[in-house]
Amino acid sequence: MKKLIATAILALAVPGIASAAMSKKCEEYYSAVDAMIEQAAKNESVKAQLDAMKTQMDASKQQMSAQPEASQNMVCEQGMKSLDQTKAAMGVK
């Protein structure tokens, strides 16, 4: 279960996508991912892995904010769908 949580959250980081501002859709996506990371961090056995993922997410946010809004929206919409699927698989609302 620990590896499932860590893998799921890592998969949600939007890697490879590098506007000075974050679109509203991406703000919502990253807020949802941050909340999921915080919830998972309550499990001490995965906390170290989650700290590393949080660093990756911060880098992802910076890269994403450099993209045009249309690109941000497309990628973050896909990310939100993945997040919803992950939550459903884990039984999290």
Buried (B, 14 or more C-beta within 10 A) or exposed (E): EEEEBBEBBBBBBBEEBEBEEBBEBBBBBBEBBBEBBEEBBEEEEBEEBBEEBBEBBEEBBEBBBEBEBEBBBBBBBEBBEBBEEBBEEBEBE
